[in-house]
Amino acid sequence: MDPKDLRLFDLLRIDEAQGTIFLHGQRMIVVNAGDLGLLRKELITTFGTDRARGILVRFGYARGYRDALATKEMFGWKSVDDWLSAGARLYTIEGSGAIEVVDLRVDQERKSYQGSATLQNSFEANQHLDLFGVGAEPVCWILTGYASGYSSAVMGARVFFTENSCRGKGDRQCHIIGQSMDLMSDQTRRAIEEFQGADFDLEMRTALASLDERTKDLEIERAHTESLQRQVVQLEQLLTLQNDTEAMVGVSDGFRRMMDEVARVAATDATILVLGETGTGKDLVAREIHRRSGRRNRPFVIMNCGALPSGLVESEVFGHEKGAFTGASQRKLGRFELANNGTLFLDEIGELPLDTQVKFLHLLQRGEFERVGGNQTHKVDVRIVAATNRNLEQLVSQGHFRADLFYRLNIFPVYVPPLRERVVDIIPLVNHFVRKFCIQFGRNIKALNRESLRRLQGYAWPGNIRELEHVIERAVLLADDEVLTVDLPGPRAQPVSREAFAGSSKDLVPLEELERTYLQRVLGVTGGMIEGTGGAAEILQLKASTLRSRLKKLGVPYGNRRKITNSS
């Protein structure tokens, strides 16, 4: 990271409820600059100028020392020059005044340091002028202490700054010069020793101990942040699960066979491969598997393998450590780690790059991985549900997909039938989408044109349920009245004008009639059974009481409670 990129609000964390403010990992309090000026005045009045100067120099020294070590932990500067330059940037954005480095010469091997800087708008000079007027000596004592402490921490040897011009004594600007002890004159060295105080080493040990405690606190906070990341993902997926529940409806033989397979395997931790054409709802099947599993209250994390950004696949999948690559300013959890103890849905698994497939296989076999830029092994407990619309066996034969990964994923394949094989399910899907888009667009659709229904059931649906959803969305959006007219795309069906459908009411099918017909079909499949496994309420994803209420309203008889028998 470039020190010039440091921004105050990127380093600031405020928790009003707890009454805490943290800046680059260190707790802060908001103090008026005028209050510090009064403290300066009290120190000078009580102890005299020399002792007050020594106290404030040591105060600045400890502050600079802490800043240096804390930011090294956070940012891992690429060079000593960057680390030193960051000190000037931190002092500036913390509000003490604007520091500009004029000269910097460092020999890290010899621990030799020479440097100088100017300070504009020094709060110390301003406060001293307000309280005492123009002085005879420089007054930016906290500044020289800060620069000394920061540079000493970086160099691993004592570096001290003195101020040779200062606005507090009438100069045009404040200017400081820093040197390591080996370059100082005897007079300068003796002057500095006066202000270190007898307990200088003790103060530094105390400061270091405080930093150690803060490092532990940072680790706790980082763990809390990662926990919050997991909770956000989990809440987002729970909301998605709830919103998608109604779409898992059907009574066709293919749909029922698929749901039987889902019910049989969901309660286990077996890896599942969901197969099917584009738009068939493979993601809904994956969510249904998670919803019926013992991990239902744990995260359900989606990873679209075909949409992962080029060059960042492994970072998205396994996460990365701070500094792993340009722009990695902090640790990031990958999808596997976010899904720990839950379910990871690998959509479009056939698009995964070959080099990443190796690491996937290792993780699936051992449950272990390393973040990008890290060397620590992490273990996760994740249930894998993968999906693809491609022929993985063909990809294996062509060398585009690893055979060992395919066999690892293909433990229990679940086939999602295309919509053209589920014609009897078109009516409930149409009802579902009509209700959804009526709410979204503020429409009041009460009937569907009978010819539209016939054509919907006769269309081949190459885009499957997704295409049906888009067709209904467009029809509801364009609807001028309470009658829905559907125009189908492509050469399979010619667009039909509204005028062509402007016939008698006999040409219209009320939505309630469509719903009544579908409910009768469902009850026929379940043998009239409402509750229990395989009952109508389970198929329709409704409460039994809600279903009975709806049946009464539509005048659909029910009451035969004999057990369902599989016709497949």
CORDA-V542468 format. One line per field, one symbol per residue. ss: DSSP state (2 for helix, 1 for strand, 0 for the rest). Layout:
BEGIN
ss: ???
END
This chain:
BEGIN
ss: 0022200222211110000111100111000022222222222222202222222222222222222222222220000222222222222220000111111111100001111111110022222222220000000022222222222222200011111110222000011111112220022222222222000222222222222222222222222222222222222222222222222000002222222222222200000111100000022222222220000000011111000000002222221100000000000110222200001111102220022222222222220111010000111000111111000222222000002222222001111000222022222222222222222220000011122222222200000222222222222222000011000000000000002220002221112222222222222222000000000222220002222222222200000000000000
END
